[in-house]
Amino acid sequence: MKEKVRHTDLAAPAPALRLIDAIVLIVGIVIGAGIFRTPSVVAANSPDQFWFAATWVLGGIISLTGALCYSELSSAFPNAGGDYHFLKTAFGKRFSFLFAWSRVTVTQTGSIAILAYIAGDYLAELLPLGTYSSAFYAGAIVISLTLVNILGIRFGTGLQKLFMALQIIGILIIVLAGFLVEPSTTVQMSSRAVDIPSNTSIGLALIFVLLTFGGWNEAAYISAELKTGSRKMALVLVTSILIITLVYLLMNLAFLNVLGLSGMAASEAVGVDMMRATLGEKGVILIGLLVSIFALTSLNTTIFTGARANYALGKDFSPLAFLGKWDKEKSSPVNSLILQGVIAVVLIVFGAFTRNGFEAMVDFTAPVFWFFFLCTGLSLFVLRKKQPDVPRPFKVPLYPVIPFLFVAFCAYMLYSSLSVTGTGALVGVALLLTGWGVSFFRKPMDDIR
């Protein structure tokens, strides 16, 4: 039996990612289509241009505090399971099962469906195929990118680099158009003609900024696959967040320069309005392609990292053991990728009939996401106490101040998401309770380890 265990352990994640690969993956998953949705809400809740820009910088600072916490956890406990592994080590298997369950049923698959729909919506505008064009495109995108990742990690990261190259070109076009092209006065003024509510809320603005920054924590899932070892995870995360913050600031300043604060607040699609004002209808077509590329870039990475949490779940619980199989030749968890893709496509099919879209899915996913984000922050304190002798190549500076700030930010976001979501939050909680019930029927695999 011991020999079988050793043989199985060989089929596990191997160090295959360079630093640049990891940075590309993290930047790609964060800088997505959300940057074309959230700025208008942030502008509507900012008292002036200074606070609008400062809120985006503050979002980067908050993300940086979290990144430092994740850097310590990833360097001390590198594992393809990421947050799942941290929560299991700190709070036990039943709690980590709930986290993995939430990712499979709510947060990760929901994010995949949202991103696919954003790309599908824009592709449907460019080339409509009928009533369910968006759903058709979204489903086809999820299936295609899942197959790409099944082909193996090198193929997947290679495609990600291509997406990132196109994304960089798109960012440069937006920034240059925003600062160098003279906007059309008529378009600019028409977008500003809408009355904007006088009351503002920096707190609400920050919620949407942090939503746009979401995804950098996915780095934890690739900590075991870095060629240089997990000791470099801090460099990966800090570099990624600095790049992301700079890009977001430049893009928002470009939007602001063309539309103004009130124009942004009145806009339902700041990217479309800005490109129409600067480059005309050709710019509208271009922005549609850019948004699709941004969505595809995030989607490809979300699929890549999401399947690795499912893999960790399968390694720990025998009823889901099929998820814990790693294809050594392709360097990917094939079964996890397939299940994740199937669930995401099912959500897309349901979305074709409901189509309330982005807001409803945020209501559904946000409270669950911030609850487990908070618990991961707390796990840093727990593991410092439980396993003080574990080597930590990287330690959070100014401990416990920075981890405490991160936990406080997460608690505020959890409170905010619960206070504004209503029914969507209840559905997410109901699924968590279902997972808690399922966890009593699982059989831990300790006896075969």
N, C-alpha and C positions, 0 to 999 in steps of 0.2 A: 504493500500500500504506500509506503514511504517513497518507493521508486516512482510510482505513478504521480505522486504529488510533485516530485522534482521535475518530472517530464512536463507536467502541466505548467509549472512556474516558468519554464523556458518560453512559453507562448505569452509573453507579457510585453508591455511597452518598452521599447529600446530607445536609447538616446539617438534621435535622428534629426532634431531641430537645431539650427544655428541661432545665434542671438538675433540676427536680422529677420529670420523666419518668424520668431516669436513676436518681435516688435510689429512686423507686418500683420500678423494675425490679430493682435490686440487693437492696433490702430484701425484695422479694417472692420472689426466687429463693433467698435464704438462709433466711428464716423459713418453713420448710415443716413437713411432717408429722414430720420427724425429731425435733423438740422433744418429741413425744409418745412416742418410742421410746427415746431415749438417756438421759434422766435417771435411770432405774432402774439402769442399768449404772454411771453416774457415782456415784450414791449408794452402790452396793454396794462401790465401790472408794475411797470417801472415809472417812478415819478419824473425822471428826466433821463437824458442821454448818458450822463455819467453813471447813474445807477444801473442802467441797462447794460453797459459794458462791464461795470464792476461785478454784476451778478454772475456773468460768465467766468470772470476770473475767480470769483469765490467758489463757483462750482468746481473749477480745477483744483483749488486748494483743498476743498473737502475730499475730493477724489484722491488727492495725494496722501491725506492722512489714512484713508482706507488702504491705499496701495502699500504704505509702509507696514501696516498690520499684516496684510496678506503676504508681504515679502518675508516676514519672520516665519509665518506659518508654513509657507511653501518651502523655505530653505531648511526648516527643522523637520518637516513631515512631507517630503516630496511624494506625490502619488497622483496617478491619472484620475483619481476620484475627486481631487480638488476639495471644495467645501465639504463634500460628502465625507471625505476621509478625516478632515479636521473635526467635524461634528461627531463622527463616530468615536474618535479618540477621546474627545472631551466629554461627551454626554451619553455615549452608548449606542448600540446598534439599532434599537427601536427608534430613537430620535433621528438617526441618520437615514433610516428607512423612510421616515416621513419626508425628509428633505428630498430624497431621490424620487419618491412617489410624487411630490409636488412638481418636480421638474418634468417628469414624464407626462403628468396629466394636466398641468396648469402653466407653469412659467416658461419652460424652454420650448415646448411644442407650440404654446400660444404665441411666443415671440417669433418663431419660425413662420407661423401662419400670418401674423401681422406684416412682417417684412415681405413675404411673398405677395401679399395683397397690395402693398404699396407699389411694388414693381409691376404687378398685374394691372393695377388701375391706370398707371401711366402708359403701359404698353397697349392697353385697350383703347386709350385715347388716340394713340398713333396709328394703330391697326385694329379696329373693332372687328370682332368675330361673331357678334350676336349678343343676346341678353346676358349670357353668363361669361362674357369675354374675360373679365378680371379673374373669375374663379378658374377658368380654363388655363390662363397664363400662369396663375399662382400655383396650381397643381402641377403643371408641367415643369415649372422652375424647381419646385421642391424635389420632384422625382429625378430630374436631371442632375441637380447638385448632390443629391444623396448618392446617385450612381457614381459621380465623380469622386466622392470621398471613399466609396467602397473600393475604387480602383487603387487606393493607397495614399499614404500621407504625402509622398513626394508630388504626385499628380495634383493632390488637393492644394498644397501650399504653392505649387507652381501656378495654378489657376488664380490663387489669391494674389500673387504678385502681379499678374496681368491685370486683375481688377483694380489693384492699388495704383498701378501705373496710369490707367484710364481715369481713376478717381483723382489723382494728383493733377492731371491735365484739366479735369473739370473744375477743380478748386481754383486753379490759376485763371481759367476763363471767367469764373464768377467774380473773383477778386479784382482782376484787371478791368472787367466790364463795369464793376461798381465804382472804381476809382478813376478810370481813364476815359470812359465813354460818356458823352453828354446825354443825360436822360431827356426823354420827350416831356415837355412841360404839361401837355394835355393829359397824358397817362398818369404822370406823377400827381397832378392836382386832383384828378378824379379819384385816385386811391385815398387822398387825404380828405375828401369831402364828407366822409362818414363821421358822425359824431362818436367820440370815444368817451366811455365812462370816466368821470373825474377821480373816482376812488381807485387806489392802487394797493397792491399787496406784494411786498418783496418776498414774503414767505411763499406765496403761491408761485411767483416767478421762479424762485429757487427750486421748487418741486419739479417744474418742467425743465429747468436747466439740468438738474441731476438726472432726470429721465433721459435727457439727450446724452449725458456722459455715461449712462449705464452700459455695462459690458466689460469694463476693464478687469473685473474680478475673474473673468474666464481664463486669465493667465494661470490660475491655480491648477487648471486641468492639464496643462502641458508641462508642469514643473518637472515631472519624471522623464520627459522626453528631450530635455535640453542637452546638447552635446557637452556644454561647458559645466553642466551640473546645476542643481537648484540654487547654488550660492550666488548665481548671477541674476536671480529672479528680481531682486530689487532694482538692478540696472534696467532690466526689461520694462518693469512697471513704471518707474519714474520717467524714463525716456519716453515711453508711450504716452503718458498723461501730459507731459510738457508739449509734445507734438500736437496732441489732440486739443489742448487748451489754446495754443497758438492758432491752429486752423479755425477753430470755432470763433475766436475773437476776430480774426481777419474777415471771415465770411459775414459775420454779423455787422461789422463796421461797414462792409461793402453794401449790405442791405440798407443800413441806416443812412449811408451817404446818398443813396438814390431815392428812397421812399420817405425818409424822416421817421421819427418815432411814432407820430400819429398815423402816418401812412402804413407802417408795419403793423400797428395795432389793428387797423381797419382791414388789413389784408387776410384772406383765407389761404393764400399761397404766396408767400413772400418771394420765393424763387421765380415763380411765373411772372408776378407783377414787376419784379426788378428787371428780368430779362426782356419782357415786353417793352418796358420803358427805355431800355438801352439798345437792344438789338432787334426790336420788332417781333413779328410773328415767327421769323426764323429762330429767334432766341427762345420762343416758347417751345418749339419742337426740340431744340437743343437741351433745354432744361428738363424736358420729359425723358430724354435719353440719359442725362446725367443722374436724375433721381433714380432711374432704373438701375444704373451702374452702382450707385451708392447702396441701394437696397440689396442688390446681388452680392456686393462685397461683404456686408454685415451678415447676410443670410448664409453664405458659404462658411463663414467662421462659426456662426451659431450652430450649424449642423455639425461641424467638425468637433467642437468642444462638448456639445450636448450629449453626443453618443458616448463620450468617455465617462460621464457620470452614470449612465445606464450600465456601462461595463462594470464599474465598481460595485453597483448594486447587485448585479448578477454574480459577482465573485463572493458575495457575503450571504446570499439567501438562495437556498436550493430550489424553491419553486421557480425562480427566475434565472437559473444557472445558465440557460442558453444565451443570456445577455453577457455573461462573463467570459465568453470565448473570444480570444484575440487571434486574428489571422496574422501570423508572423510574416508571411511573404508580402502581404499588402500593408502591414503595419497599421492595422485599423480594426476596430470592433465591429465587424460586418453585421452581426445580428442586431446589435444595438442601433446601428444606423438604419436598418430596415424597419424596426419597430417604431423608431422616432419618426421616420418618414411617413409611415402608414397613419399614425395618430395625427400628424400635422395635416395630411391630406384630408382626413376625416373632418378636422376643424375647418378646413377651407370649404368643404362641401356644405357644412352647416352655415358657414359665413355667406355662402351664395344665396341663402334664403333669408337670413336675418339682415346682413349688410348694414348694420348700424356702425360697424367698423371699429376704427381705432379707439375711440373713447370707451366703448363697452368692453373691449379686450383689456384696456388699461385698468378699468374698474375691477375686472376679474383677476388680473395677475398681480397688481401692485402691492396689496396688503400681504399676500403670501410671500412675495419676493423680499419685502423689507423686513418681515418677521425673521426670516432665515438669515438675512444679511446681518441683522442685529445679533442673532445667536452666534454667527461666525465671529463677530467682533468680541463677544463675551468669551468665546472658546480660547482666545489668546490669553486672557487672565487665568482661565481654568487650567490650561496646559502648562502655564508657568508654575502653577502650584503642584499639579499632579506629576509632571515629568520635568523637574528642574534640571536634571542631569543630561537631558538630550542635547547633543551639540546643536547650537544655533549659529550657523555661519553669518546670519544677519539678525541683529536685534533692533527693535523699534527704538529710535532715539527718544530721549525725554520720557521714557516709560515711568509712570502710567498715564502721563498727561495726554499724549497723542492717541493711544487706544481709547481713553475715556472720551475724548472729543469725537472720535469716530462712532462709538457706541451711542453717544448723545445725539449725533446727527441722524443715525439710523432710527432711534426711538422717535425722534420728531417726524421723520418721514413716514414711519408706521402709523403714528397718530394722525397725521395729515391725510394719508391714503384711506384710512378707515373712516375719517370724518366726512369724506366727500364721495365715497363710492356706493354705499347703500347695498342694493340687492346683489350687485356683482361681487362684493366682498363676501356676502353670505354664501354664495355658491362656492367660492374658493375655500372658505372655512369648512363647508360641507364635504368637499372633496378631501380635505385634510383629515377630517374625522373618519371618513371612509377608509383612508389609508391607515389610520390608527387601528381600526378594526382588523384590517388585513394583516397588519404587523403581528397580531397575536397568532396567526395561523402559519407564519413563516417558520422555517426550520433553519436555525443558524448552521453554518458550515464549519464550525469549529472542530467537529469530530473528524473532519477529513483533512485538517491542516496540520 
